[in-house]
Amino acid sequence: MIKIYHNSQCKKSRAGLEYLRGKGLDFEIVEYMKEPISEGDLEKLLMKLNSKPEEIIRRQEEYFKKKLKGKKFNDHEWIKIIVQNPRLLKRPIVEAQYKAVWGDPVERIEEVIKKDG
């Protein structure tokens, strides 16, 4: 089952959602701003993304600029920071059984659909 980690307030996230709908696929919408992602789920997602936690941080967020910019954290600390401040998570992230991608641009979603969809 394909999942999209979605924030309805985000233009890029809405574009990713519409892209998936246009493909006519069954998928699950994870509204992580309403129901936060757990540390364990984020760790699994990072493995599928083949990314470090710091690589999926939205650096233009005010919280990042005021509280985190220029500071060093290890992976576990970044995971805790993302879980506590979900707005920092890049979006949309589309996850399938074995792989996940950051859907910006939306065409990147094809990587997941072709491999696992």
ZARO-830506 format. One line per field, with one value per residue (C-alpha): residue number from 1; residue in one letter; x, y, z. Coordinates in Angstrom, 1 decimal, always signed. Layout:
ZARO-830506
k (NUM | ...);
r (A | ...);
xx (X | ...);
yy (Y | ...);
zz (Z | ...);
//
This chain:
ZARO-830506
k (1 | 2 | 3 | 4 | 5 | 6 | 7 | 8 | 9 | 10 | 11 | 12 | 13 | 14 | 15 | 16 | 17 | 18 | 19 | 20 | 21 | 22 | 23 | 24 | 25 | 26 | 27 | 28 | 29 | 30 | 31 | 32 | 33 | 34 | 35 | 36 | 37 | 38 | 39 | 40 | 41 | 42 | 43 | 44 | 45 | 46 | 47 | 48 | 49 | 50 | 51 | 52 | 53 | 54 | 55 | 56 | 57 | 58 | 59 | 60 | 61 | 62 | 63 | 64 | 65 | 66 | 67 | 68 | 69 | 70 | 71 | 72 | 73 | 74 | 75 | 76 | 77 | 78 | 79 | 80 | 81 | 82 | 83 | 84 | 85 | 86 | 87 | 88 | 89 | 90 | 91 | 92 | 93 | 94 | 95 | 96 | 97 | 98 | 99 | 100 | 101 | 102 | 103 | 104 | 105 | 106 | 107 | 108 | 109 | 110 | 111 | 112 | 113 | 114 | 115 | 116 | 117);
r (M | I | K | I | Y | H | N | S | Q | C | K | K | S | R | A | G | L | E | Y | L | R | G | K | G | L | D | F | E | I | V | E | Y | M | K | E | P | I | S | E | G | D | L | E | K | L | L | M | K | L | N | S | K | P | E | E | I | I | R | R | Q | E | E | Y | F | K | K | K | L | K | G | K | K | F | N | D | H | E | W | I | K | I | I | V | Q | N | P | R | L | L | K | R | P | I | V | E | A | Q | Y | K | A | V | W | G | D | P | V | E | R | I | E | E | V | I | K | K | D | G);
xx (+0.0 | +1.3 | +1.2 | +1.6 | +2.7 | +0.6 | +0.1 | -3.0 | -1.6 | +1.3 | +1.0 | +3.7 | +2.0 | -1.4 | +0.3 | +1.6 | -1.8 | -3.4 | -0.6 | -1.4 | -5.2 | -4.6 | -2.8 | -5.9 | -4.0 | -5.2 | -3.2 | -3.3 | -3.1 | -1.1 | -1.9 | +1.2 | +0.3 | -2.9 | -1.6 | +2.2 | +4.6 | +6.4 | +10.1 | +10.1 | +8.0 | +10.2 | +13.3 | +11.7 | +10.7 | +14.3 | +15.6 | +13.3 | +14.3 | +17.9 | +18.4 | +19.7 | +17.2 | +18.9 | +18.3 | +14.5 | +14.4 | +12.6 | +15.2 | +12.9 | +10.7 | +10.8 | +11.4 | +14.5 | +15.8 | +15.3 | +16.1 | +18.2 | +20.2 | +23.9 | +23.5 | +24.8 | +22.6 | +23.1 | +20.6 | +18.6 | +18.4 | +17.1 | +14.5 | +13.2 | +13.2 | +11.2 | +8.7 | +8.2 | +8.1 | +6.4 | +6.2 | +10.0 | +9.4 | +9.8 | +6.6 | +5.1 | +6.9 | +5.4 | +6.2 | +5.7 | +6.7 | +10.4 | +11.1 | +10.1 | +10.7 | +10.3 | +7.7 | +9.2 | +8.9 | +5.9 | +7.3 | +9.7 | +6.7 | +7.0 | +10.1 | +7.9 | +5.0 | +7.1 | +9.2 | +6.5 | +3.2);
yy (+0.0 | +3.4 | +6.2 | +9.9 | +11.9 | +15.0 | +18.5 | +20.1 | +23.5 | +22.9 | +23.6 | +21.0 | +18.4 | +19.1 | +18.7 | +15.3 | +14.2 | +15.3 | +13.5 | +10.2 | +10.7 | +11.2 | +7.9 | +6.1 | +4.2 | +3.1 | +4.9 | +6.0 | +9.6 | +10.2 | +13.7 | +13.8 | +17.3 | +15.9 | +12.5 | +12.8 | +10.2 | +8.1 | +8.0 | +4.3 | +5.1 | +8.0 | +5.7 | +3.2 | +6.0 | +7.3 | +3.9 | +3.7 | +7.3 | +6.3 | +9.6 | +11.0 | +12.9 | +16.2 | +15.8 | +15.9 | +19.1 | +22.2 | +24.8 | +27.7 | +27.1 | +29.8 | +27.3 | +26.0 | +29.5 | +30.6 | +27.5 | +25.0 | +26.8 | +26.4 | +23.8 | +20.2 | +17.2 | +13.5 | +11.4 | +10.4 | +14.0 | +15.1 | +12.4 | +13.6 | +17.2 | +16.2 | +14.2 | +17.1 | +19.7 | +17.9 | +21.1 | +20.6 | +17.5 | +17.9 | +17.1 | +15.3 | +12.0 | +9.1 | +5.6 | +2.2 | -1.2 | -0.9 | +2.6 | +6.2 | +9.5 | +13.2 | +14.2 | +17.5 | +17.7 | +15.4 | +13.4 | +11.8 | +9.9 | +7.7 | +6.1 | +4.6 | +3.7 | +1.9 | +0.0 | -0.9 | +0.2);
zz (+0.0 | -1.0 | +1.7 | +1.3 | +4.2 | +3.6 | +5.0 | +3.6 | +4.2 | +1.8 | -1.9 | -2.8 | -0.6 | -2.3 | -5.7 | -4.7 | -3.5 | -6.8 | -8.7 | -6.9 | -7.4 | -11.1 | -11.3 | -10.0 | -7.4 | -4.0 | -1.3 | +2.3 | +3.4 | +6.5 | +7.9 | +10.1 | +11.4 | +12.9 | +14.0 | +14.6 | +13.2 | +15.8 | +16.2 | +15.0 | +12.0 | +11.1 | +11.4 | +9.0 | +6.6 | +6.6 | +5.7 | +2.7 | +1.7 | +2.1 | +3.9 | +7.1 | +9.3 | +8.6 | +4.9 | +5.3 | +7.3 | +5.9 | +6.5 | +5.6 | +8.6 | +11.2 | +14.0 | +12.2 | +11.6 | +15.2 | +17.1 | +15.0 | +12.4 | +12.9 | +15.6 | +15.4 | +16.3 | +15.9 | +13.9 | +17.0 | +18.2 | +14.7 | +14.8 | +18.2 | +16.9 | +13.8 | +15.8 | +18.2 | +15.4 | +12.4 | +10.4 | +9.8 | +7.7 | +3.9 | +2.1 | +0.5 | +1.2 | -0.7 | +0.7 | -0.7 | +0.5 | -0.1 | -1.1 | -0.3 | -2.1 | -1.4 | -4.0 | -5.1 | -8.0 | -8.2 | -11.0 | -8.5 | -7.1 | -10.2 | -8.7 | -5.9 | -8.2 | -10.7 | -8.0 | -5.5 | -6.8);
//
